[in-house]
């Protein structure tokens, strides 16, 4: 009899926990009788007023952020990619040498961590990164 009661209490406790977790995921998106008659999403301010004590340290004008630079691969232009740890740099650097559609794609040989990225019609490198030059200066 005690065993049966403990199983019943366990099932009730697990059910209550499951319902609470389910409510946490589903409940905020529903307007379940809010006193103002508005839903939760209407009450949420997406652009709160900025803190008056916050001082902007750096200012980037829009024209600087939206500028376009012309990269001439056939000329003398070079890209130097500096890898910074824990920022997705490994993935981005790998995409630079493997997935960018170029006139002359980088030559990546299986089993090597180094790819050769030459300019069209010349044996000069246009990309300097850990995937194009190897580990010449150590890890970072």
Rosetta blueprint (number, residue, H / E / L):
1 X L
2 X H
3 X H
4 X H
5 X H
6 X H
7 X H
8 X H
9 X H
10 X H
11 X H
12 X H
13 X H
14 X H
15 X H
16 X H
17 X H
18 X H
19 X H
20 X H
21 X H
22 X H
23 X H
24 X H
25 X H
26 X H
27 X H
28 X H
29 X H
30 X L
31 X L
32 X L
33 X L
34 X L
35 X L
36 X L
37 X L
38 X L
39 X L
40 X H
41 X H
42 X H
43 X H
44 X L
45 X L
46 X L
47 X L
48 X L
49 X L
50 X L
51 X L
52 X L
53 X L
54 X L
55 X L
56 X L
57 X L
58 X L
59 X L
60 X L
61 X L
62 X H
63 X H
64 X H
65 X H
66 X L
67 X L
68 X L
69 X L
70 X L
71 X L
72 X L
73 X L
74 X L
75 X L
76 X L
77 X L
78 X L
79 X E
80 X E
81 X L
82 X L
83 X L
84 X L
85 X L
86 X L
87 X L
88 X L
89 X H
90 X H
91 X H
92 X H
93 X H
94 X H
95 X H
96 X H
97 X H
98 X H
99 X L
100 X L
101 X L
102 X L
103 X L
104 X L
105 X L
106 X L
107 X E
108 X E
109 X L
110 X L
111 X L
112 X L
113 X L
114 X L
115 X E
116 X E
117 X L
118 X E
119 X L
120 X L
121 X L
122 X L
123 X L
124 X L
125 X E
126 X L
127 X E
128 X E
129 X L
130 X H
131 X H
132 X H
133 X H
134 X L
135 X L
136 X L
137 X L
138 X L
139 X L
140 X L
